[in-house]
Amino acid sequence: MINLGKAIKGILENGTTATSPQPDFAKNETGDDYIVYSIRNNTPSDTKSGASTLDEVDVNIRIYSKSVATLADLSAKVRADLDRVAHGTYYGIELNGVQYQDEDTDFNPFTKRYENEQTYVFRVKR
């Protein structure tokens, strides 16, 4: 499911967020504001006749900013771009929808950044 990152990155770069997210293992903390994503868990659909044709993939999107106002703005844009994405092919990945699950906001005193973590379920056709 690592290829799902292409769809996440493309949707956010070309949506209202207009920011290039990075995978969490390659995050770049050089700017004040940045977004990283983590592909957390893959649950294949159970079929009797063969391999899964639809996977449900848990994805965390983390938004970082030194400004609470900017964090709120970016967080709202990420949700607008991803929540309930229409069925279709995005950057070579066929999606059967995206569902927003929850989010959490905090301040990290060590990095001096506000953080917002959003959780989504991506339904990926195989």
N, C-alpha and C positions, 0 to 999 in steps of 0.2 A: 504493500500500500504506500510505499515511499513516493510513488508517482503522483499520489493525491496532492502532494505539495505544489506541483505545477498548477493545478486548478486553484488552490487556495491563493497562491501568489498572483496568478493572473486575474482572478476576480477582484482582489483587493487593489492591485495596481491600476486596474482599469475602471474601478468603481468610484464612489464618492470619497473613499478613503485616500486614494491616489498616493498610497505609500507602499513601498516594496517590503513585504514581510520576509523574514529569514527563518530557516529552521532553527530550533532551539540549540542544536549542537554547533551552529555557526553564527550565533548572534553577534552583532556588532554594536557595542555600546559607545560609539564615538559621538553620537549626536544626543541632543536633549530628549528627543522623541523617537521611539522605534517600536516595532511590532515583531514578535516571534511567534511561531506556531509549533505545536507538538502533536504528532500523530500517536495517540495513546493506546488504543485498543481496537482490535478488529473482531467483529462477531459475524461469521458467515451465516447465511441462511441455511437451514437444514433441508436437504432434498433427499428423496429416496433413490432417485435415478442417476445421481452423479454429483459432480462438483457444485459448489454454491454458485448461484447466478446473481446474487445480491449480497453485498457485505455492508454491515453497519459499522462505521468507523468513528470512534470518539476522537475529537480534535479539541485541543486547548489553544486558544489565541490569547497571548499576553501582550498588553499594550503598556508602554512605559513612558512617563513624561515627568519633567521637573515642575510642570504647571498643572494644577488640578483642573483648571478650565480647559486646557488643551487635552488632558486625559479624557475629560467628559465628552468633548467634541469628537475625538478620535474613536472612543468607545462606541458612541452612538452611530458613527459612520460605518464602523466594522459590522455592527449588528445589522444596519440597514443593507449593507452589501451582501451579507451571508445568510441571514435568516430567511428561510423559505425560498431559497434560490429555485428557480423553475427547472423542471426536468430538461435535460439536454446534455450536450457534449461541451465541456469547458477545457480547452487547452489539451485535448486528447483524452480526457477522462470523462466517462459517461456517468452523470449523476442522476439519481432518481429522487432528488430533493436534499435539502439541508434543514435541520431543525435545531433552533436555539434551545439550550437546556437551562443554563443558569450563569451567574457571574458573581465575582467577588472583587471588591476594591480595597486597597490597603496602601500604606505608606511604608517604604523601606528606609529606615534611618541610616543604614550603611551606604546605600547608593544615592540617598537623598532624592529618590524618585517615587512618584505615585505609580501604583500598579493596578491594572484591571485585568482580571483573567475571566475569559468567557469560554463556555463549553458548548460544543455543537456535536450533533450526530450527522455525519455525511452518509447518505445511502448511495453506494457505488455499485453500478452494474458491472459485472465481470464478463 
